[in-house]
Amino acid sequence: MTGSLEIPNNGALDLVSLGALVHRLDPGVIPFRKATECQIHVSGGEFNVAANLADCFGMATGIATAMVDYPIGDLISERVKAMGVKPFYKRFKHDGVTGPNMAAVYSDRGHGVRAPVVFYNRSNEAGALLKPGDFDWSAIFAGGVRWFHSGGIFAALSPTTSELVIEGMRAAKAAGAVVSFDLNFREKLWNRSGGVARAQEVLGRIVENVDVLVGNEEDLQKGLGVAGPEVAAKSKLDPSAFFGMIGRVLDRHPQIKVVATTLREVHSTSRHSWGAVAWIGGEECVSPVCELDILDRVGGGDGFASGFFYGLMSGETPLEAVKLGWAHGALLTTFPGDTTMATVEQVRAFAKGGSARIQR
């Protein structure tokens, strides 16, 4: 029990995520058009949370997702296994030519004054084919589940994925789980299927089922249609504008118990100021601010969400949960790839105000 959030004490699975898996091709600081080689990262906004909770925080997590039987699918499923996440796959056969495919994300990290660039190939993506009825939720939740998570990226993929999110959330609620959703508003994805107007209609129906909402001011405005703050924030690290919008979120969705987001001031690609903030059952919690020297910024927000959920599920105070999320998100930007390489000891040390002094 945290604030008015009632989290089951135990279950065979601490968290189940519903989302699409992707592989990200990353040439590092080389612009993609000049790349000669890439690292391959396995990712997915919803998967990242389950992977971080399993690998760093030692929790039992699962992912309900699409998997294609071809070599890219084999590579991705191997990484899912390596992160310790239990897969619940709806399997698709690849025709050897056109798919269906596991989505690809292409990125370069930028550096200094040069911004990072991210673009997609989600053509004929297996994840977008997922629909209600594809998963046996009663079997997935049979041993008990404490938390269910999904996000706006998966909801945007097709008309059926958003309905599947609602189906999964309702089944999770019936099983006694807390339900969270990361708005993760991506204009490029929604523009393919009706733009902001459709996003607000779809996300509004999803959020009716949500206890814990992750999203910044722009996500709340564009994704949910919540009016913006009356007074603009003095800086990107000022939480007053975010807190000023909470009342409007609750007017529309009074069942929500928690709203949280990261705060980021981008000085250059390689240098950010980083904070986090949450409204938890009426309590306003604000993390410290730290300066980040960024290696790879992708996945930082998912890093925050996973550390924050861990804190809540572990019975930490609301402020401590925010600090754990803030610390894990900060550490995540120091690793290549979208998922964690941190240990829970490192996260706890940083959350207490640890430093980058050598650990001997």
C-alpha positions in Angstrom: 0.0 0.0 0.0 1.6 3.3 -1.1 -0.6 6.4 -0.8 -3.9 5.0 -2.1 -2.3 2.5 -4.4 -3.0 -1.1 -3.3 -0.2 -3.4 -4.6 -0.5 -7.1 -4.1 2.2 -8.4 -1.8 3.1 -11.4 -3.9 2.5 -13.2 -7.2 4.3 -15.6 -9.5 5.0 -12.5 -11.6 5.8 -9.1 -10.2 5.1 -7.4 -13.5 3.8 -8.3 -17.0 4.4 -5.9 -19.9 2.4 -5.8 -23.1 4.2 -4.3 -26.1 6.2 -4.8 -29.3 9.8 -5.9 -29.4 12.2 -4.1 -31.8 15.8 -4.2 -32.7 17.8 -1.0 -32.8 20.7 -0.5 -35.1 23.2 1.9 -33.5 26.3 3.2 -35.3 27.3 5.2 -32.2 28.4 8.7 -32.9 28.6 8.2 -36.7 25.6 9.6 -38.6 23.6 6.7 -40.0 24.2 7.7 -43.7 28.0 7.3 -43.1 27.8 4.2 -41.0 29.9 1.1 -41.8 29.0 -1.0 -38.7 26.3 -1.0 -36.0 25.6 -2.4 -32.6 22.3 -4.3 -32.3 20.2 -3.4 -29.2 16.9 -5.2 -28.4 14.3 -2.8 -27.1 10.7 -1.8 -26.9 9.2 0.8 -24.6 7.1 -1.7 -22.7 9.8 -4.5 -22.8 12.5 -2.2 -21.4 10.6 -1.8 -18.1 10.2 -5.6 -17.7 13.9 -6.2 -18.7 15.2 -3.5 -16.2 13.1 -4.9 -13.4 14.3 -8.4 -14.0 18.0 -7.7 -14.7 18.8 -4.9 -12.2 16.1 -5.3 -9.5 15.8 -9.1 -9.4 12.0 -9.1 -10.0 10.0 -11.8 -11.8 8.7 -10.3 -15.0 7.1 -11.3 -18.3 6.4 -9.8 -21.7 3.3 -10.5 -23.9 4.4 -9.8 -27.4 4.7 -10.9 -31.0 7.6 -13.1 -32.2 8.4 -14.0 -35.8 10.1 -17.3 -36.6 13.2 -16.1 -38.5 16.8 -15.1 -37.6 16.0 -11.6 -36.4 13.3 -13.0 -34.2 15.8 -15.6 -32.9 18.3 -12.9 -32.0 15.6 -10.9 -30.2 14.2 -13.8 -28.3 17.8 -14.7 -27.2 18.2 -11.2 -25.7 14.8 -11.4 -24.0 16.0 -14.7 -22.3 19.3 -13.1 -21.4 17.6 -10.3 -19.6 15.6 -12.8 -17.5 12.1 -11.9 -18.8 9.6 -14.7 -19.2 8.1 -14.6 -22.8 4.5 -15.1 -23.7 4.7 -15.1 -27.5 2.1 -15.0 -30.2 4.2 -16.6 -32.9 4.1 -15.6 -36.6 5.7 -17.4 -39.6 7.9 -15.3 -41.9 7.2 -15.9 -45.6 10.9 -15.5 -46.4 10.5 -12.3 -48.4 8.1 -9.7 -47.1 7.4 -10.7 -43.5 5.7 -10.2 -41.1 8.8 -8.5 -39.6 10.2 -7.6 -36.2 10.4 -3.8 -36.3 13.7 -2.0 -36.8 14.7 1.3 -35.2 17.7 3.2 -36.6 19.6 5.7 -34.5 22.7 7.7 -34.2 23.7 9.2 -30.9 24.8 12.6 -32.0 27.4 14.4 -29.9 27.8 17.9 -28.5 25.9 20.3 -30.7 24.8 17.5 -33.1 21.4 16.1 -32.0 20.7 12.4 -32.0 18.5 11.1 -34.9 16.0 8.2 -34.6 13.9 6.8 -37.4 11.9 3.6 -38.0 11.0 0.8 -40.3 7.9 -0.7 -38.9 6.6 -2.0 -42.2 4.5 -5.2 -41.9 5.4 -5.4 -38.2 4.2 -8.5 -36.4 3.5 -6.5 -33.3 0.9 -4.4 -35.1 -1.0 -7.6 -36.0 -1.7 -8.4 -32.4 -5.3 -8.3 -31.4 -7.7 -9.1 -28.6 -7.9 -12.9 -28.1 -4.2 -13.5 -29.0 -3.2 -14.1 -25.3 -4.7 -16.3 -22.6 -4.6 -13.8 -19.8 -6.1 -16.2 -17.3 -3.1 -18.6 -17.9 -0.5 -15.8 -17.9 -1.9 -14.4 -14.6 -2.7 -17.9 -13.1 0.0 -17.7 -10.4 -0.8 -14.2 -9.5 0.5 -10.9 -10.9 1.2 -7.7 -9.0 1.6 -5.1 -11.8 0.6 -4.8 -15.5 2.3 -2.3 -17.8 1.8 -1.1 -21.4 2.4 2.1 -23.3 1.5 4.6 -26.0 4.0 3.3 -28.6 2.3 -0.1 -28.7 -1.2 1.5 -28.6 -0.3 3.6 -31.7 0.7 0.7 -33.9 -2.7 -0.4 -35.2 -6.5 -0.3 -34.4 -6.2 -3.7 -32.8 -3.2 -3.1 -30.5 -5.0 -0.4 -28.6 -8.0 -2.7 -28.1 -5.6 -5.4 -26.9 -4.1 -3.0 -24.3 -7.6 -2.5 -22.9 -8.3 -6.2 -22.9 -5.0 -6.9 -21.1 -5.7 -4.1 -18.5 -9.1 -5.4 -17.7 -7.9 -8.9 -17.3 -5.0 -7.6 -15.0 -7.5 -5.6 -12.9 -9.7 -8.7 -12.5 -6.5 -10.6 -11.3 -5.9 -7.8 -8.7 -2.9 -6.1 -10.4 -2.0 -2.5 -10.4 -2.2 -1.1 -14.0 0.3 1.4 -15.4 0.6 3.1 -18.7 3.4 5.3 -20.2 1.8 7.8 -22.6 5.1 7.9 -24.6 3.4 10.2 -27.2 5.1 9.7 -30.6 3.7 12.0 -33.2 5.2 10.1 -36.1 3.4 6.9 -35.1 0.0 8.6 -34.5 0.2 10.7 -37.7 -0.3 7.5 -39.7 -3.7 6.7 -38.2 -5.6 9.9 -37.6 -3.1 12.1 -35.7 -3.7 13.8 -32.4 -7.5 13.6 -32.5 -7.4 9.8 -32.8 -4.6 9.5 -30.2 -6.7 11.4 -27.7 -9.8 9.3 -28.3 -7.8 6.0 -28.1 -5.6 7.0 -25.2 -8.6 8.4 -23.3 -10.3 5.0 -23.4 -7.1 3.2 -22.3 -6.4 5.5 -19.4 -9.9 4.8 -17.9 -8.3 1.5 -16.8 -5.1 3.0 -15.4 -3.8 3.5 -11.8 -0.3 4.7 -12.5 0.3 7.2 -15.4 3.7 8.1 -16.7 3.9 11.1 -19.0 5.3 14.6 -19.2 3.4 17.9 -19.8 3.5 17.4 -23.6 2.3 13.8 -23.3 -0.6 14.9 -21.1 -1.5 17.8 -23.5 -1.2 15.9 -26.9 -2.0 12.4 -25.8 -4.9 13.1 -23.4 -6.0 16.6 -24.5 -5.5 18.0 -21.0 -5.1 21.7 -21.1 -1.6 23.0 -20.5 -0.4 24.9 -17.4 -1.6 28.4 -16.9 1.9 29.5 -15.9 4.8 28.3 -18.0 7.6 26.6 -16.1 10.6 28.8 -15.5 12.8 25.9 -16.7 12.4 22.4 -17.9 13.4 21.3 -14.3 10.6 23.3 -12.6 7.9 20.9 -11.5 5.2 23.5 -10.9 3.7 23.3 -14.4 3.5 19.5 -14.1 1.8 19.7 -10.7 -0.5 22.4 -12.0 -1.9 20.0 -14.6 -2.6 17.1 -12.1 -6.0 18.5 -11.1 -7.1 18.5 -14.8 -5.9 14.9 -15.2 -7.9 13.8 -12.2 -11.0 15.7 -13.3 -11.0 13.5 -16.4 -9.7 10.3 -14.8 -10.4 10.3 -11.1 -9.3 6.7 -10.5 -5.6 7.6 -11.2 -3.5 7.3 -8.0 -0.1 8.2 -9.4 1.3 10.5 -12.2 5.0 10.6 -12.7 7.6 11.9 -15.3 11.2 12.8 -15.8 12.5 16.4 -16.1 15.3 17.0 -18.5 17.1 20.2 -19.5 19.2 19.5 -22.6 22.3 21.7 -22.7 23.9 19.6 -25.5 23.5 16.1 -26.8 26.2 15.0 -24.3 25.2 17.1 -21.3 21.7 17.1 -19.6 20.4 18.2 -16.3 18.1 15.4 -15.0 15.3 15.2 -12.5 12.1 13.4 -11.8 8.7 14.2 -10.3 5.6 12.4 -9.2 2.2 13.0 -7.7 1.4 10.0 -5.5 -2.0 9.8 -3.8 -1.9 13.6 -3.2 1.7 13.8 -2.2 4.1 15.9 -4.4 7.5 14.3 -4.7 10.5 15.9 -6.4 13.9 14.2 -6.9 17.3 16.0 -6.7 18.8 17.3 -9.9 22.0 15.9 -11.3 24.2 16.7 -14.4 24.4 13.8 -16.8 27.3 13.1 -19.2 25.3 11.1 -21.8 26.6 8.0 -23.5 23.2 6.9 -25.0 20.0 8.7 -24.0 17.6 6.1 -25.5 15.7 4.3 -22.7 16.3 6.8 -19.9 12.6 7.3 -19.4 11.9 3.6 -19.2 14.8 3.4 -16.8 13.0 5.9 -14.6 9.7 4.0 -14.8 11.3 0.7 -13.9 13.2 2.0 -10.9 10.1 4.0 -9.7 7.8 0.9 -10.0 10.4 -1.2 -8.1 10.4 1.4 -5.3 6.6 1.3 -5.1 6.4 -2.5 -5.3 9.2 -2.8 -2.6 7.2 -0.6 -0.1 9.6 2.4 -0.2 8.2 5.8 0.7 6.9 7.8 -2.3 9.9 10.1 -2.3 12.3 7.2 -2.1 10.5 5.5 -5.0 10.9 8.6 -7.1 14.6 8.9 -6.2 15.2 5.2 -7.2 13.6 5.8 -10.6 15.6 9.0 -11.0 18.8 7.3 -10.1 18.3 4.3 -12.4 17.3 6.5 -15.3 20.4 8.5 -14.8 22.6 5.4 -14.7 20.9 4.0 -17.8 22.1 6.9 -19.9 25.7 5.9 -19.2 25.3 2.5 -20.9 25.0 1.6 -24.6 21.6 0.3 -25.5 18.0 0.7 -24.2 18.1 -1.7 -21.3 20.0 -1.6 -18.0 23.5 -2.7 -17.1 23.2 -1.3 -13.6 23.1 -3.2 -10.3 20.6 -2.5 -7.6 23.4 -1.6 -5.3 24.6 1.1 -7.7 21.1 2.5 -8.0 20.6 2.6 -4.3 24.0 4.3 -3.7 23.2 7.0 -6.4 19.7 7.6 -5.0 21.3 8.3 -1.6 23.5 10.9 -3.2 26.4 8.7 -4.3 29.2 10.0 -6.5 31.3 8.8 -9.4 34.3 8.2 -7.2 36.0 4.9 -8.0 34.5 1.9 -6.0 37.5 -0.1 -4.7 
